[in-house]
Amino acid sequence: MTAKTKATLISASVDTSFADGVRASISTPALSSFDDARYVVFPGFCDVHVHFREPGFSYKETMETGSLASARGGYTAVCTMPNLNPVPDSAEHLQQQLDRIREGACIHVYPYGAITVGEKGEELADLEAMASNVIGFSDDGRGVQSDDMMRAAMLRAKALDKLIVAHCEVNDLLRGGYIHDGEYAKAHGHRGICSESEWGQIARDLELVKETGVRYHVCHISTKESVELIRKAKAEGVDVTCETGPHYLVMDDSMLEENGRFKMNPPLRSKEDREALVAGILDGTIDMIATDHAPHSAEEKARGLEKSAFGVVGIETAFPILYTYLVKPGILTMERLMELLVTNPRKRFGISLGCDYSVWDLEAEYTVDPADFLSMGKATPFTGWKVNGKCMATVCDGKVVYQA
C-alpha cells in the first residue's frame, strides 16, 4: 500500500498484479475516504453460479441489477447459468445473452452454454459453436438423466477443453418433494427430497469422468454422502471440483419456516449434512463457495414451501454471513475463506483477477433487510440475521463500480 493508505490489504495467490494494482488505484480521489485502518481490502470475489435471468425473465432480475448486486457483495466476476429463454444452446441463442452482458453488466460476467438443447436432456447442444464464448457447459436446474447423453457431453467437452458443470439430480427419486426428506418434513406433512437424488447422480458422473477424462465440477452439493464421494474421488486422482452455498454451511432443516424464502434446490438438509459440508471446506474436499443467487418475483416466492418457486438470493449477503458465522467464531480462517471465494474459483475456471477488489468495514454491524438489496429478488433465508461486514466500495478493472 502507499504510505498514505492504511487500509489492510488481504491478498490472494491468484494474480501477482493484484497487489500492485491496488496500490496504484486505492488512493485515487474516489476512494480517498477509505484511508483508514478500520477498512480491509479484499481481492474481487468470484461466484461461479448465479442466475441473472436475462434474456427471458427480466421481471426477476436483469443483467444490470444482478451485476450491481454482485458488486455490492464484493464480487467482480460471476458465471451465469443457462436456464433462460432462449436457452443458450446454440451460437445464435447465446448471442442474445452476450449482447445483454455487453450492454448491462458492470462487472465481469461469463455465461455457461447448455449441455443439451433446451436443457431437455434429449439432444446435445451445439457445444462447438459456443465453446469460445462460454466458461463451461451446464444444464443447471436439471440433472442430465441419460448416462449415454452425459457420456457424449463429457467427450465433446473434453475435446473442447471445457468444464462440465453438473446440477446432479435423479428425477425418479424426487417424488414430488420440495424440502429435505427429514424431521421437519415429517413433522409438518411436507413431501421430502431424499439425499440420494443428489449423491446418486454424482456417483454416476464420477464414474463417467474416470472413463472420459473430462474436467468436471459439481454444483451446490448439500449432503454428507456427496462430500464423501467427492473426497474419495479426489484421493483417486479424479479431476473433480465442487461448490456449496453459504446457506448450506450455516443452516439446516431444523431452521425451516413455512415461507417460500426457505425454499431452494437442493434443499436445506440435516444438521449432520451441514457439519459434513463444513468439514469438507476445512479439509479441501469442497473447493469453493458459490451463492446460486436465484431471484424470483415476490409473487413467485409468496406461495409457501410447497408452491413457491425454488431459489433464494444471496450474492449481497454471502461474505457478511460467512465472515460473521464462520470466520469470527474461529471455524474458518480468513485465508481459507479467500481461497473459497477468490483463489480456487478463479483458478479452476481460468478467470484472471487483475485490478479487481472491494473495500470492507468489518466492524459495521447491521441486520439483513432485503428491502435494502440492489437485486430485484428479495427472498432470502437470512432476513433478520445480524451480521458484521459492510462493503464500502468495489473496483473492477480499476473502475469504481459500487460505492456505499
C-alpha atoms as one frame of an Amber mdcrd trajectory, in Angstrom:
protein
   0.000   0.000   0.000   1.084   3.608  -0.308   2.255   5.360   2.814  -0.989
   7.330   2.855  -3.319   4.339   2.708  -3.610   2.450   5.976  -6.364   0.016
   4.967  -5.335  -3.600   5.423  -4.729  -5.496   2.186  -5.826  -9.146   2.242
  -4.155 -10.690  -0.800  -4.794 -13.914  -2.688  -2.454 -16.183  -4.631  -4.176
 -15.754  -7.981  -2.549 -12.951  -9.913   0.569 -11.104  -8.827  -0.765  -7.911
 -10.417  -3.493  -7.661  -7.759  -1.428  -6.050  -5.014   0.344  -3.641  -7.373
  -2.949  -2.665  -8.994  -4.495  -1.952  -5.623  -1.525   0.095  -4.524  -1.824
   2.144  -7.681  -5.569   2.776  -7.507  -6.848   2.708  -3.936  -5.538   6.224
  -3.244  -7.487   7.735  -6.145  -9.842  10.602  -5.196 -12.949   8.396  -5.463
 -11.580   6.075  -2.760  -9.675   8.541  -0.611 -12.349   8.346   2.108 -11.199
   4.788   2.854  -7.760   5.884   4.023  -8.336   4.380   7.453  -7.048   1.342
   9.288 -10.577   0.112  10.008 -11.093  -0.794   6.349  -9.987  -4.066   4.764
  -9.290  -4.578   1.068 -10.106  -7.964  -0.463  -9.392  -9.198  -3.994 -12.512
  -9.351  -6.146 -14.691 -12.318  -5.212 -15.704 -14.795  -7.917 -19.058 -16.631
  -7.982 -19.281 -19.481 -10.483 -23.035 -19.996 -10.015 -25.557 -17.169 -10.426
 -28.828 -16.555 -12.245 -29.243 -13.086 -13.788 -32.419 -14.116 -15.668 -31.730
 -12.340 -18.963 -32.788 -12.987 -21.623 -36.313 -14.180 -20.966 -37.102 -13.402
 -17.335 -36.203  -9.765 -16.751 -39.094  -9.383 -14.304 -36.996 -11.469 -11.871
 -33.577  -9.848 -12.434 -31.662  -8.030 -15.167 -28.020  -8.032 -16.128 -27.781
  -4.533 -14.680 -29.415  -5.272 -11.319 -27.685  -8.629 -10.940 -24.233  -7.226
 -11.620 -24.824  -4.212  -9.342 -25.945  -6.534  -6.544 -22.799  -8.591  -7.139
 -20.594  -5.521  -6.928 -22.270  -4.582  -3.658 -21.381  -8.051  -2.386 -17.717
  -7.597  -3.336 -17.928  -9.757  -6.475 -16.183  -8.694  -9.666 -16.611 -11.929
 -11.650 -19.638 -14.232 -11.943 -20.711 -17.142 -14.136 -24.352 -17.098 -15.256
 -26.419 -20.250 -15.589 -28.266 -21.100 -18.826 -31.864 -21.702 -17.702 -33.020
 -18.730 -19.778 -35.306 -18.062 -22.737 -33.933 -18.793 -25.200 -31.658 -21.349
 -23.587 -28.081 -20.697 -24.802 -27.808 -23.993 -26.688 -26.510 -22.538 -29.968
 -24.327 -19.621 -31.031 -27.426 -17.682 -32.087 -29.213 -18.142 -28.766 -26.052
 -17.462 -26.776 -25.550 -14.181 -28.606 -28.689 -12.738 -27.032 -27.148 -13.169
 -23.590 -23.767 -11.862 -24.734 -25.479  -8.706 -26.002 -27.136  -8.134 -22.636
 -23.858  -8.690 -20.808 -22.144  -6.102 -23.009 -24.975  -3.597 -22.541 -25.779
  -4.007 -18.850 -23.040  -5.623 -16.771 -20.765  -3.520 -14.556 -18.540  -6.491
 -13.622 -17.128  -9.482 -15.495 -19.929 -11.896 -16.468 -19.101 -15.272 -18.006
 -22.032 -17.304 -19.396 -22.446 -21.060 -19.453 -23.677 -22.838 -22.524 -26.306
 -25.547 -22.099 -25.317 -29.201 -22.293 -28.496 -30.217 -24.122 -30.933 -28.456
 -26.437 -33.418 -26.520 -24.332 -31.920 -28.227 -21.254 -34.315 -31.079 -22.068
 -31.703 -33.830 -21.930 -32.705 -35.251 -25.302 -30.139 -33.887 -27.756 -26.688
 -32.388 -27.286 -26.472 -28.634 -27.721 -24.072 -27.142 -30.265 -21.122 -27.185
 -27.884 -18.531 -26.492 -30.577 -20.251 -23.323 -31.793 -20.471 -21.898 -28.265
 -17.130 -23.031 -26.860 -15.148 -19.836 -27.451 -17.744 -17.682 -25.679 -18.714
 -19.766 -22.638 -16.991 -20.607 -19.365 -18.252 -24.202 -19.436 -21.347 -26.302
 -20.087 -24.235 -26.916 -17.680 -27.907 -27.865 -17.661 -28.290 -26.213 -14.264
 -31.723 -26.593 -12.760 -31.910 -30.128 -14.126 -29.778 -33.221 -13.978 -28.856
 -34.965 -17.227 -30.778 -38.201 -16.771 -29.304 -40.329 -19.557 -25.928 -41.959
 -18.905 -25.235 -42.051 -22.653 -26.119 -38.370 -23.062 -23.804 -37.319 -20.239
 -21.008 -39.526 -21.561 -21.338 -37.946 -25.014 -21.367 -34.453 -23.495 -18.254
 -35.195 -21.464 -16.394 -36.480 -24.515 -17.298 -33.366 -26.505 -16.380 -31.050
 -23.623 -13.088 -32.915 -23.158 -12.223 -32.359 -26.820 -13.019 -28.656 -26.417
 -11.104 -28.426 -23.104 -14.205 -27.127 -21.317 -15.656 -27.926 -17.920 -18.849
 -29.904 -17.449 -20.629 -28.193 -14.538 -23.322 -30.509 -13.263 -26.556 -30.000
 -11.390 -26.905 -33.535 -10.056 -30.455 -34.740  -9.544 -32.161 -38.059 -10.275
 -35.693 -37.226 -11.378 -37.094 -40.638 -10.479 -36.114 -40.076  -6.830 -37.768
 -36.658  -6.425 -41.309 -37.982  -5.950 -42.831 -34.533  -5.839 -40.634 -33.402
  -2.961 -39.764 -29.761  -2.301 -37.838 -29.703   1.009 -35.392 -32.159   2.584
 -36.824 -35.546   3.485 -36.053 -35.041   7.159 -37.617 -34.339  10.526 -39.224
 -31.036   9.540 -40.926 -32.578   6.508 -42.288 -35.433   8.603 -43.487 -33.160
  11.408 -45.255 -30.722   9.094 -46.668 -33.049   6.461 -44.409 -31.991   3.592
 -43.130 -34.150   0.746 -39.385 -34.611   1.044 -36.485 -34.750  -1.404 -34.217
 -37.654  -0.488 -30.449 -37.176  -0.336 -29.832 -39.936  -2.864 -31.456 -37.836
  -5.575 -28.273 -35.725  -5.382 -25.487 -38.114  -4.489 -26.759 -40.911  -6.714
 -26.120 -38.860  -9.839 -22.791 -37.590  -8.525 -21.707 -41.213  -8.127 -22.728
 -41.947 -11.736 -20.959 -38.883 -13.088 -17.736 -39.623 -11.243 -17.556 -42.996
 -12.983 -18.090 -41.260 -16.327 -15.359 -38.748 -15.506 -12.946 -41.627 -14.880
 -13.924 -43.029 -18.271 -13.784 -39.796 -20.296 -11.136 -37.708 -18.523 -13.239
 -34.534 -18.703 -12.755 -31.671 -16.253 -15.811 -31.902 -14.010 -17.384 -29.588
 -11.426 -20.368 -30.364  -9.183 -22.863 -27.600  -8.369 -24.246 -26.796  -4.901
 -23.592 -30.029  -3.005 -25.736 -30.394   0.111 -25.384 -33.940   1.509 -22.795
 -35.766   3.586 -22.725 -38.581   1.019 -21.838 -36.088  -1.742 -18.909 -34.828
   0.319 -17.616 -38.345   0.908 -17.975 -39.386  -2.740 -16.001 -36.356  -3.918
 -13.393 -36.775  -1.173 -12.822 -40.380  -2.274 -12.718 -39.444  -5.969 -10.122
 -36.750  -5.337  -7.982 -39.239  -3.416  -8.140 -41.463  -6.505  -6.940 -38.633
  -8.748 -10.254 -37.868 -10.452 -10.389 -34.361 -11.988 -13.326 -33.109  -9.933
 -14.098 -29.916  -8.039 -17.258 -28.838  -6.279 -19.053 -25.953  -4.614 -21.539
 -25.445  -1.829 -23.562 -22.395  -0.823 -23.448 -20.146   2.255 -26.911 -21.248
   3.371 -25.919 -24.926   3.430 -22.981 -24.100   5.706 -24.852 -22.144   8.380
 -28.416 -23.519   8.181 -30.180 -26.889   8.316 -33.757 -28.118   8.030 -34.420
 -27.560  11.732 -34.408 -23.837  10.893 -37.107 -24.036   8.210 -40.212 -21.880
   8.380 -43.460 -22.047   6.415 -42.244 -19.432   3.955 -41.024 -19.555   0.368
 -37.817 -17.746   1.270 -36.595 -21.041   2.765 -37.149 -23.000  -0.458 -34.187
 -23.746  -2.691 -32.879 -26.665  -4.753 -31.132 -28.605  -3.353 -32.944 -28.007
  -0.055 -31.523 -27.262   3.363 -30.520 -30.689   4.692 -29.916 -32.104   8.179
 -27.530 -30.925  10.876 -25.284 -33.909  10.051 -25.177 -32.843   6.409 -24.300
 -29.262   7.366 -21.492 -30.477   9.623 -20.138 -32.677   6.821 -20.124 -29.677
   4.466 -18.207 -27.573   6.983 -15.706 -30.416   7.374 -15.454 -30.527   3.582
 -14.492 -26.874   3.272 -11.941 -27.270   6.054 -10.176 -30.306   4.570 -10.253
 -29.106   0.961 -12.849 -31.528  -0.381 -15.096 -28.572  -1.202 -13.156 -26.171
  -3.403 -15.300 -23.057  -3.460 -18.409 -21.339  -2.166 -20.963 -20.171  -4.746
 -24.203 -18.389  -3.932 -26.592 -19.914  -6.512 -28.123 -16.417  -6.484 -31.606
 -17.165  -7.875 -34.025 -14.212  -7.850 -37.763 -14.582  -8.362 -40.671 -12.170
  -8.184 -42.352 -11.536  -4.836 -45.456 -13.343  -6.090 -43.480 -16.453  -7.051
 -41.975 -16.662  -3.558 -45.183 -15.930  -1.618 -46.827 -19.342  -2.063 -45.336
 -21.203   0.894 -42.895 -24.089   0.904 -44.914 -26.323  -1.369 -45.870 -23.956
  -4.166 -43.213 -21.238  -4.228 -40.542 -21.282  -6.899 -37.200 -22.880  -5.990
 -34.425 -20.379  -5.362 -33.174 -17.674  -3.000 -30.913 -14.661  -3.450 -27.543
 -14.475  -1.755 -24.854 -12.509  -3.534 -25.219  -9.423  -1.316 -25.159 -11.409
   1.928 -22.572 -14.116   1.172 -19.464 -12.511   2.632 -21.165 -10.976   5.709
 -22.810 -14.318   6.556 -19.620 -16.329   6.066 -17.490 -13.825   7.957 -19.920
 -13.457  10.863 -20.882 -17.091  11.351 -17.742 -18.974  10.271 -14.699 -16.693
  10.443 -15.470 -14.675  13.574 -16.233 -17.787  15.701 -12.936 -19.322  14.569
 -14.440 -22.146  12.493 -12.819 -20.880   9.295  -9.740 -18.714   8.779  -9.904
 -15.610   6.620  -7.144 -17.102   4.475  -9.263 -20.179   3.751 -12.317 -18.016
   3.020 -10.294 -16.115   0.403  -9.326 -19.418  -1.189 -13.010 -20.381  -1.363
 -14.217 -17.020  -2.716 -11.269 -15.909  -4.846  -8.326 -18.205  -5.482  -9.976
 -21.562  -6.165 -12.894 -20.481  -8.375 -10.657 -18.246 -10.472  -8.006 -20.930
 -10.863 -10.427 -23.740 -11.735 -12.431 -21.665 -14.217  -9.491 -19.729 -15.663
 -10.720 -16.288 -14.581  -7.945 -13.741 -14.044  -8.050 -11.149 -11.264  -6.232
  -8.043 -12.398  -7.103  -4.816 -10.562 -10.359  -6.014  -9.004 -11.009  -5.539
  -5.305 -13.520  -4.444  -2.693 -13.183  -2.336   0.449 -14.970  -3.512   3.606
 -15.759  -2.178   7.033 -15.628  -5.352   9.104 -16.675  -3.502  12.245 -20.024
  -2.457  10.772 -22.910  -4.362  12.365 -26.415  -4.451  10.933 -29.456  -6.635
  10.354 -30.095  -8.227   6.954 -33.069  -6.464   5.373 -33.953  -7.491   1.802
 -35.645  -4.122   1.265 -32.103  -2.738   1.030 -30.968  -5.192  -1.672 -29.956
  -3.928  -5.101 -31.102  -7.255  -6.547 -34.701  -7.375  -7.739 -35.011 -10.635
  -5.793 -35.796 -10.223  -2.098 -36.322 -13.820  -0.939 -33.532 -14.713   1.478
 -33.489 -17.122   4.419 -31.237 -14.622   6.216 -33.849 -11.912   6.775 -33.372
 -10.559  10.286 -29.930 -12.121  10.823 -27.366  -9.858  12.490 -24.110  -9.640
  10.551 -20.779  -7.876  10.537 -19.104  -6.588   7.398 -20.300  -3.887   5.033
 -18.961  -3.408   1.528 -17.948   0.226   1.133 -16.715   0.125  -2.458 -15.945
  -2.308  -5.264 -13.476  -1.730  -8.081 -13.490  -3.752 -11.319 -10.769  -3.240
 -13.925  -9.614  -0.250 -11.918 -13.030   1.460 -12.094 -15.318   2.073  -9.124
 -18.491   0.087  -9.880 -20.095   0.335  -6.443 -19.717   2.756  -3.558 -21.807
   2.825  -0.402
